[in-house]
Amino acid sequence: MSDWQFSGIIQGQSGRPQTVSQNNDRAGVGPGSGNQLWVASQNPTLPHGFAGGKTTDQWFQTSVFAPAALGTFAPRGMRGLIYGPGFVSASAALQKAFHIIPNHENHQLVFKAESFNYLNHPNLDNPDVNPTSGTFGLVRGKGTTYASERQYQFSLRYAF
């Protein structure tokens, strides 16, 4: 296996914080007040594995959220209570250079094989945090920020 080169990378990230809010003026401060946070009566977190589970079930407890009382804002600590699914990907490459003209090191045929997300780990979308949505608290599919499916790529290059 001489002259083969191997490279690889494993990437793992935790999910981004999510906030349950609605674009209405419950505090009574007028137009342009932005999204108003909803109040959580307890910790809404449900147990998940790293980078989420393998399903698109309920991501957090939706029953613990309620709008703030009229004329008030939600108390401190209501922002970012929920963390979305994380991200996991493992990629690798294998490369070999073949000298095609004897005694001419500068003429090479380079073969390269690459694999992206070779474990085919599903990376899920963030949950729906709109409290008036019919899918509130659900993760409805695979993420689209990064390609979630396994991909292979092969190349052959002539270098001189």
C-alpha positions in Angstrom: 0.0 0.0 0.0 2.8 2.4 -0.7 2.3 6.0 -1.8 -1.4 6.0 -0.7 -2.5 9.0 1.2 -5.5 9.0 3.6 -7.3 12.0 5.1 -10.4 12.3 7.1 -12.5 14.6 9.3 -15.2 14.0 11.9 -17.4 17.0 12.7 -19.8 17.2 15.6 -21.7 20.2 16.8 -24.4 20.8 19.4 -27.7 22.3 18.3 -28.4 26.0 18.2 -30.6 27.6 20.9 -34.3 28.1 19.9 -36.8 30.5 21.4 -40.6 30.1 21.5 -42.1 33.5 20.5 -44.8 35.0 18.5 -45.0 38.3 16.5 -47.7 40.0 18.5 -47.9 42.9 20.9 -48.9 41.3 24.2 -46.9 43.9 26.2 -48.8 46.8 24.6 -45.8 48.8 23.5 -47.0 49.4 20.0 -46.0 48.3 16.5 -42.4 47.4 15.9 -41.9 45.7 19.2 -40.8 42.5 17.5 -41.4 39.0 18.6 -42.7 38.5 22.2 -41.4 35.5 24.1 -43.7 32.9 25.6 -43.3 31.9 29.2 -42.2 28.3 30.2 -43.6 27.0 33.5 -40.9 24.4 33.7 -37.9 23.0 31.7 -39.3 22.0 28.3 -36.3 19.7 27.4 -36.9 16.1 26.5 -34.0 13.6 26.5 -32.2 13.2 23.1 -29.0 11.6 21.9 -26.2 13.6 20.6 -27.2 15.4 17.4 -30.8 14.5 18.0 -32.5 11.2 17.9 -33.2 9.1 14.8 -36.9 10.3 14.6 -38.9 13.4 14.0 -41.0 13.0 17.2 -41.9 15.8 19.6 -38.6 17.6 20.3 -39.7 19.5 23.5 -42.7 19.7 25.8 -45.1 22.2 24.2 -47.6 22.1 27.1 -45.2 24.1 29.4 -45.4 27.2 27.2 -48.0 30.0 27.6 -48.1 33.6 26.4 -47.0 36.3 28.8 -49.8 38.1 30.7 -51.3 41.0 28.8 -49.3 44.2 29.5 -46.1 42.4 30.4 -43.0 40.9 28.8 -41.9 37.3 29.5 -39.4 37.2 32.5 -35.7 36.8 32.0 -34.4 33.3 31.1 -37.1 32.5 28.5 -34.7 33.0 25.6 -32.9 29.9 24.2 -34.5 27.3 26.4 -34.6 24.7 23.6 -31.6 23.4 21.7 -32.2 22.1 18.2 -30.6 18.9 16.8 -26.9 18.9 16.5 -24.8 17.9 13.5 -22.6 14.9 12.9 -20.6 14.0 9.8 -17.6 11.9 9.0 -15.8 12.3 5.7 -12.7 10.6 4.3 -10.5 10.6 1.2 -8.0 8.1 -0.3 -5.5 9.2 -2.9 -2.6 7.6 -4.9 -0.3 9.1 -7.6 0.8 6.8 -10.4 4.0 7.7 -12.4 3.0 7.0 -16.0 6.3 7.8 -17.7 9.3 5.9 -16.2 12.0 8.2 -14.9 9.8 11.3 -15.2 8.5 12.1 -11.7 6.6 15.2 -12.9 4.1 13.2 -15.1 1.5 11.6 -12.8 -2.0 10.2 -12.9 -3.6 10.9 -9.6 -6.6 8.9 -8.5 -8.7 10.2 -5.6 -11.8 8.7 -3.9 -13.8 10.8 -1.4 -16.7 10.0 0.8 -18.9 12.5 2.6 -21.0 11.6 5.6 -20.0 8.0 5.0 -21.8 6.9 8.2 -25.0 8.2 6.6 -26.0 9.9 9.9 -29.3 11.8 9.6 -29.0 15.5 10.5 -32.4 16.9 11.4 -34.0 20.3 10.9 -34.7 22.5 13.9 -38.1 22.1 15.6 -41.0 24.3 14.9 -41.0 27.0 17.7 -44.1 28.9 16.5 -46.7 28.3 19.3 -49.7 28.7 17.0 -48.5 26.2 14.4 -50.0 22.7 14.1 -46.4 21.3 14.1 -45.3 23.2 17.2 -42.5 21.3 18.9 -42.0 18.8 16.0 -39.0 18.2 13.8 -40.4 17.6 10.4 -37.5 16.4 8.3 -33.8 16.1 7.6 -31.7 19.3 7.6 -31.0 21.1 4.4 -28.1 23.3 5.6 -25.6 20.4 5.0 -26.3 17.6 2.6 -27.4 14.8 5.0 -27.2 11.9 2.6 -24.0 9.8 2.0 -22.1 11.0 -1.1 -19.1 9.5 -3.0 -16.9 11.3 -5.4 -14.1 9.8 -7.6 -11.6 11.7 -9.7 -8.7 11.0 -12.0 -6.3 13.8 -12.7 -3.2 14.1 -15.0 -0.5 16.2 -13.4 2.6 17.4 -15.3 
